[in-house]
Amino acid sequence: GYLRKALIDAGMKQVPILSLNASDMERQPGFKLTKGFLHRMIQAVVYGDALMQCVLATRPYETNPGSTDALCDYWIKKLRDNITSASLRQYNKYIKEI
């Protein structure tokens, strides 16, 4: 597709493309899309979206410059551990806390 052509034109033909469109998915040697991987990927996307919404809504009102970024870094570390363990209970708890 167009993305593959753009990568080739940019001299990066070795960069793999992960398509979420199952009907036109490019085969990747050594890469297997498992149920667990998809679960963690969706968690990461939702976490990232929720975190960025909070950061963008909070930063203009911060009284101590950099405090929003510090809190964001704290949550990124905390969420990274949860994505690795894939605990649904912890996921739900963190989404509410964010």
N, C-alpha and C positions, 0 to 999 in steps of 0.2 A: 504494500500500500504506500501511501504518501509519506508516512512516518519513516518507513524503511528506506525509501528513496532519499529523503532528507538526511538521514544518518549517513548513507553511502556518499552523498554529495559533500557532506561535511568531513568525510574521511574517517568516519566512526562506524564502519560496517560491523565491527566486532561487538557493538553494544546490543544486548538482547532487548527485545520488546515484549512486554507482558501485556497481552490484550485481555480485557475482561469480557469481550464479546465471544462467547463460546462457539458460535457458528463459524467464525472466521479466525480462530485462534492459531497463531503461528506456533509451530513445534519448536521447542527449545531442548536441545540435548542436555541431559543432566538436571533438568528442572521438572519437577512433578508438582502439579497443583493439587494439594490434598485438602480434605475437609478441614483439618486442623489449621493449615496455613491460611485458608480463606477466612476462617473464624477469627484468627489473630489479625489478619489484614483489615477486616471490617471493624474490629475493635479499635485498631490504631487510627483508622480514618475517622471514626466517631469521636474518639478521644481528641484527636488533633483539631477537628472542627469545633468541638465544644470549648477547648482550651483557647483557640484563636478568637472565638467570639467573645470570650471573657476578657482576653488581653486587649483586644481592639476597643471594647466598650469601657475598659478601666483606665487605660494609659492616659487619655486626655485629662483625667481628674486626679492623677496621683500627686500627692503632696511631696513625696520624697522621690526625686528622679532616679529611675532604675529599680524601684521597688516592684513594679509590675513584672519586669523582666526577671528579677530574682525569684519571685513567686512562680513564674512560668517555668523557670529552670528546675525549681523544687518539684513541681508537678510532673515535668517530663521525666525526671529520674524515678519518681514514684510509679508513674504509669508504665514506664519501660519494664519494670520488674513484673507488673501485672500481666502485660502482654506476653511475656515469656512463659509465665505459669498458666495463662489462659483460664483463670478462675472467674467464672460467671458471677458468683456472689460478690467478689471483690470489684469486678467491673461495674456492677450496678451501684455499689456503694460509692465508688469513686465518681461516677457520672453525677450522682446526687450532690457530692461534696464540691465538685468543680463549680 
